């Protein structure tokens, strides 16, 4: 069940927060850079380059997928990951608009 407090925030603010949370760890940022450079990577390629246990990398991939920024496809016996370009454009737009907020004086 969704939190009642969540209903007090705009849909856009919730999405900005979801994207920000997904990118709030250096491992996730590194994964996004890797995927952006190659278009797609298999999990074993990602886990070899991230200096963490495979299970930890898997959890980070889950968070990126949960936010919708990364998508996966199962190609037995491997999982292939890529950036969801539609969601990535949306995240970029949200952050650009958010960063335009001016500080009051």
trRosetta pair geometry for C-beta under 8 A, 3 or more apart (Angstrom, degrees):
i j d omega theta_ij theta_ji phi_ij phi_ji
2 6 5.5 -94 171 54 103 140
2 7 7.4 100 124 -48 122 90
3 6 4.5 104 72 -15 90 104
3 7 8.0 -153 101 -8 62 77
4 7 5.9 -44 -169 19 47 115
4 8 8.0 51 140 -23 63 97
5 8 5.6 -45 -170 17 51 118
5 9 7.9 36 145 -12 68 101
6 9 6.2 -64 -165 33 45 105
6 14 6.5 62 -166 -106 96 127
9 13 4.6 -108 175 83 108 128
9 14 5.5 129 105 -55 118 87
10 13 4.6 96 57 5 84 100
10 14 7.1 -148 94 -5 46 85
11 14 5.7 -56 -153 36 32 113
11 15 6.4 29 151 -17 66 107
12 15 5.7 -57 -148 38 32 109
12 16 6.3 35 153 -21 67 103
12 94 6.4 -178 -168 -126 88 105
12 97 8.0 -51 180 90 134 141
13 16 5.7 -49 -144 34 33 112
13 17 6.4 33 155 -18 64 106
14 17 5.8 -57 -151 38 29 111
14 18 6.3 31 151 -22 65 106
15 18 5.5 -50 -144 34 35 113
15 19 6.3 31 157 -15 66 104
15 90 7.4 -68 165 146 139 116
15 91 7.9 -137 154 -97 99 65
15 94 5.9 -130 108 -104 107 158
16 19 6.0 -58 -150 40 29 107
16 20 6.1 29 153 -19 65 111
16 94 4.7 -161 -89 162 85 124
16 95 7.0 142 -137 -75 95 57
16 98 5.5 117 -138 -66 145 145
17 20 5.6 -55 -141 39 30 112
17 21 6.2 33 157 -22 65 105
18 21 5.9 -52 -148 33 28 111
18 22 6.5 29 152 -20 61 106
18 67 5.1 161 153 -130 92 88
18 68 7.8 39 133 18 129 101
19 22 5.6 -55 -151 34 33 114
19 23 6.5 9 157 -1 66 110
19 67 5.7 123 -98 -177 45 128
19 69 6.7 108 -129 -61 83 119
19 91 4.3 162 -139 -129 148 108
19 94 6.4 130 27 74 151 140
19 95 7.2 -112 108 -51 139 102
20 23 6.1 -71 -148 49 29 96
20 24 6.2 54 150 -58 65 101
20 95 7.9 137 -74 -94 88 101
21 24 5.3 -38 -149 -4 33 127
21 63 7.4 -117 129 -175 90 114
21 67 6.9 -178 74 -85 89 126
22 28 6.3 -163 160 174 60 150
22 63 5.5 171 -126 145 70 90
22 64 5.4 107 -169 -107 111 50
22 66 7.2 -170 -96 72 109 85
22 67 3.4 -54 -61 -18 145 161
22 69 5.6 151 135 4 153 133
23 28 5.8 -151 -123 111 38 121
23 29 5.9 74 -163 -79 82 81
23 32 7.0 -10 -113 -16 98 154
23 69 7.8 87 -55 -39 94 171
24 28 7.2 33 47 47 42 139
25 28 4.6 85 65 6 89 105
25 29 7.1 -159 92 -7 46 85
25 60 6.5 -117 83 -123 140 111
25 63 7.8 66 20 82 127 156
26 29 5.4 -52 -146 37 38 114
26 30 6.2 42 154 -22 68 103
27 30 5.6 -53 -150 35 31 113
27 31 6.5 35 150 -21 64 103
27 50 5.3 67 -148 -154 99 124
27 52 6.0 -8 -110 -7 144 142
27 56 7.6 -74 -162 137 175 102
27 57 7.0 -133 176 -109 132 68
27 60 5.0 -86 111 -114 120 162
28 31 5.5 -48 -147 33 35 114
28 32 6.4 36 153 -18 65 103
28 60 5.2 -151 -74 -170 83 107
28 63 6.5 -68 -96 87 136 120
28 64 5.8 171 -146 -66 106 108
29 32 5.8 -54 -150 36 32 111
29 33 6.5 34 150 -20 64 104
30 33 5.7 -52 -149 35 32 112
30 34 6.3 35 152 -21 64 106
30 49 7.3 -160 154 124 120 104
30 50 6.1 142 97 -102 134 91
31 34 5.5 -55 -150 36 32 114
31 35 6.2 27 155 -15 67 107
31 46 5.9 35 -124 -151 95 120
31 50 6.8 -4 -67 -71 90 132
31 57 7.9 143 -80 -157 127 89
31 60 6.5 161 -20 131 148 121
31 61 7.0 -161 -153 -87 160 72
31 64 6.5 -110 99 -49 139 159
31 70 7.5 -25 134 -78 121 149
31 81 7.8 -30 -180 119 112 150
32 35 5.8 -54 -143 40 31 108
32 36 6.1 33 156 -21 65 108
32 64 7.3 -172 -67 -128 92 135
32 69 7.1 -29 -104 145 115 133
32 70 7.7 -120 -93 -65 77 109
32 83 6.8 74 -144 -90 76 118
33 36 5.8 -56 -145 37 28 112
33 37 6.4 25 156 -18 63 109
34 37 6.0 -62 -151 36 27 109
34 38 6.4 -13 165 13 64 114
34 41 5.9 -11 139 -23 110 156
34 45 7.9 170 170 126 133 103
34 46 6.3 141 104 -113 155 81
34 49 6.4 140 -100 85 144 151
35 38 6.5 -76 -138 54 26 87
35 39 7.3 -37 179 141 62 7
35 40 6.9 20 -146 -105 82 27
35 41 6.0 -109 -94 8 69 108
35 70 6.8 -138 -79 -115 174 105
35 81 6.2 -78 -102 119 125 98
35 82 6.0 152 -164 -140 113 38
35 83 4.9 134 129 -37 125 92
36 83 6.2 33 -77 -21 68 148
38 41 5.5 73 83 -61 140 93
39 82 6.2 -8 157 -131 59 111
39 83 8.0 -103 -151 26 39 91
40 80 5.4 23 172 174 119 106
40 81 6.5 166 -155 84 71 41
40 82 4.0 -37 -97 -78 87 103
41 45 4.5 -122 -172 80 104 129
41 46 5.2 117 119 -53 131 91
41 80 7.2 171 90 -153 25 66
41 81 5.7 -19 64 59 75 91
41 82 7.8 144 17 -78 58 59
42 45 5.0 97 59 2 75 103
42 46 7.4 -147 96 -4 40 88
42 75 8.0 -84 -107 55 105 117
42 78 4.8 -19 -148 173 122 133
42 79 6.8 125 -154 75 68 46
42 80 5.4 -44 -92 -97 65 67
42 81 7.5 134 -119 13 16 79
43 46 5.6 -60 -152 38 36 111
43 47 6.0 27 158 -16 73 110
43 57 7.6 132 -169 121 88 120
43 58 7.5 29 -156 -93 128 80
43 61 7.1 -29 -118 -69 98 166
43 78 6.6 -166 25 -165 93 83
43 79 4.8 43 -27 64 119 97
43 80 7.9 -109 -22 -80 71 25
43 81 6.8 93 -72 -16 66 112
44 47 5.8 -54 -137 41 32 107
44 48 6.3 38 159 -26 63 105
44 78 6.9 -72 0 -130 107 113
45 48 6.1 -57 -154 30 26 112
45 49 6.9 8 156 -6 61 111
46 49 6.3 -76 -158 41 30 100
46 50 6.2 10 159 -8 71 115
46 57 6.2 155 122 178 102 131
46 61 7.3 91 115 -76 158 120
46 81 6.7 13 -40 38 146 136
47 50 6.0 -60 -133 44 33 101
47 52 8.0 -95 -147 73 73 75
47 54 4.8 28 -155 -114 144 79
47 57 4.5 169 -107 70 84 165
47 58 7.9 6 -87 -46 121 73
50 57 5.0 133 76 -103 140 116
50 60 7.5 -149 -173 52 163 153
52 56 4.2 -97 155 88 121 130
52 57 5.4 152 82 -53 107 82
52 60 7.7 92 71 -12 153 135
53 56 4.6 92 60 5 83 105
53 57 7.1 -150 95 -5 43 85
54 57 5.5 -53 -146 37 35 112
54 58 6.3 41 152 -24 66 104
55 58 5.4 -48 -150 32 33 119
55 59 6.7 37 150 -21 62 100
56 59 5.6 -49 -152 31 35 112
56 60 6.7 36 148 -17 64 102
57 60 5.6 -53 -152 36 36 113
57 61 6.4 39 149 -21 66 103
58 61 5.6 -51 -149 34 32 113
58 62 6.5 39 149 -24 63 102
59 62 5.4 -47 -151 30 35 117
59 63 6.8 36 151 -19 63 100
60 63 5.7 -50 -152 32 36 112
60 64 6.6 33 151 -16 65 104
61 64 5.7 -55 -150 38 35 111
61 65 6.2 34 152 -17 67 107
61 70 6.7 -99 -158 100 70 152
61 72 7.6 61 168 -66 118 130
61 81 6.5 -104 -144 -94 118 150
62 65 5.7 -58 -147 40 30 110
62 66 6.1 36 153 -26 65 107
63 66 5.5 -49 -142 32 31 116
63 67 6.6 27 157 -14 62 104
64 67 6.0 -57 -152 37 30 107
64 69 5.2 -80 -170 67 80 105
64 70 4.0 36 132 12 113 125
65 68 7.4 43 179 -77 36 24
65 69 7.8 -103 -83 53 22 64
65 70 5.2 -68 -74 80 61 92
65 71 7.0 104 -125 -103 86 31
65 72 6.4 -29 -100 -11 130 107
67 70 7.9 58 62 16 90 77
67 87 7.8 137 127 166 76 137
68 84 6.1 -71 162 51 70 151
68 87 4.4 -160 131 -128 100 154
69 83 6.4 -37 162 -144 75 79
69 84 6.2 -166 -176 36 22 97
69 87 5.4 -143 -100 117 41 123
69 88 6.1 84 -149 -80 80 74
69 91 6.3 16 -100 -34 105 153
70 81 5.5 0 -178 -170 117 107
70 82 7.1 157 -154 82 71 29
70 83 6.1 -54 -101 -105 63 46
70 84 6.6 -174 -112 -9 8 88
71 81 7.3 157 82 -151 40 59
71 82 5.9 -21 62 66 86 79
71 83 7.7 61 17 161 81 10
71 84 4.6 93 -25 -67 109 98
72 79 5.3 -4 -171 -180 124 105
72 80 6.6 146 -158 77 66 46
72 81 5.1 -30 -99 -95 81 69
72 82 7.9 151 -94 20 35 66
73 79 7.4 157 76 -158 36 61
73 80 5.0 -19 60 62 88 100
73 82 7.8 8 1 10 103 106
74 78 7.9 167 -158 93 52 40
74 79 5.7 -31 -105 -105 62 74
74 80 7.9 -176 -87 20 14 77
75 78 5.4 -14 76 70 87 85
75 79 7.4 151 29 -104 71 22
75 80 5.5 33 7 -13 119 114
83 87 8.0 -140 173 68 74 95
83 88 5.1 35 165 -55 116 140
84 87 4.1 40 95 24 116 112
84 88 6.2 163 82 -20 58 87
85 88 5.4 -54 -139 37 32 115
85 89 6.3 36 159 -21 65 102
86 89 6.0 -54 -153 33 27 109
86 90 6.6 28 148 -18 61 107
87 90 5.3 -53 -149 37 36 116
87 91 6.3 39 152 -22 68 102
88 91 5.7 -50 -147 35 32 111
88 92 6.4 34 153 -19 64 105
89 92 5.7 -53 -148 36 31 113
89 93 6.4 32 153 -19 65 105
90 93 5.8 -56 -150 35 30 111
90 94 6.4 30 153 -19 65 106
91 94 5.7 -54 -147 37 31 111
91 95 6.3 26 157 -14 66 107
92 95 6.0 -58 -145 40 28 107
92 96 6.1 31 156 -22 65 108
93 96 5.7 -54 -145 36 29 113
93 97 6.3 25 158 -14 64 108
94 97 6.0 -60 -150 40 27 107
94 98 6.1 27 154 -20 65 112
95 98 5.5 -55 -141 39 31 113
95 99 6.0 27 161 -17 67 109
96 99 6.1 -60 -146 39 24 106
96 100 6.8 31 152 -28 59 106
97 100 5.7 -54 -156 24 33 116
98 101 6.2 -30 -177 -9 44 112
